[in-house]
């Protein structure tokens, strides 16, 4: 059963009610059990959960990363590249620190 995103969830719920859906009135939730009761609609053919834009993080069928990839694919790619490069920088920093530590210990032992 679908989860729906809309800029105007209250209007969407009124339209669904006008079409005969049982919305927000305690109808049994057979499939969309995590849908907030006030956003849930039951129809003879299935169930709908209506979310507003601000409620996207609460959705269970669509992940915010999936939406970000569609809305701003370049930003998502840049962010992934940046995280990869910063992780690589940390690895090189740690290797440098370890080598410096080992070299420092080795040089102290050789000096009389």
Secondary structure as the mmCIF struct_conf table of DSSP 4:
data_model
#
loop_
_struct_conf.conf_type_id
_struct_conf.id
_struct_conf.beg_label_comp_id
_struct_conf.beg_label_asym_id
_struct_conf.beg_label_seq_id
_struct_conf.end_label_comp_id
_struct_conf.end_label_asym_id
_struct_conf.end_label_seq_id
STRN STRN1 UNK A 2 UNK A 6
BEND BEND1 UNK A 7 UNK A 7
HELX_RH_AL_P HELX_RH_AL_P1 UNK A 9 UNK A 18
TURN_TY1_P TURN_TY1_P1 UNK A 19 UNK A 20
STRN STRN2 UNK A 22 UNK A 23
BEND BEND2 UNK A 24 UNK A 25
BEND BEND3 UNK A 30 UNK A 31
TURN_TY1_P TURN_TY1_P2 UNK A 33 UNK A 34
BEND BEND4 UNK A 35 UNK A 35
HELX_RH_3T_P HELX_RH_3T_P1 UNK A 37 UNK A 39
STRN STRN3 UNK A 40 UNK A 43
TURN_TY1_P TURN_TY1_P3 UNK A 44 UNK A 45
STRN STRN4 UNK A 46 UNK A 52
HELX_RH_3T_P HELX_RH_3T_P2 UNK A 53 UNK A 58
BEND BEND5 UNK A 60 UNK A 62
HELX_RH_AL_P HELX_RH_AL_P2 UNK A 64 UNK A 71
HELX_RH_AL_P HELX_RH_AL_P3 UNK A 73 UNK A 110
#
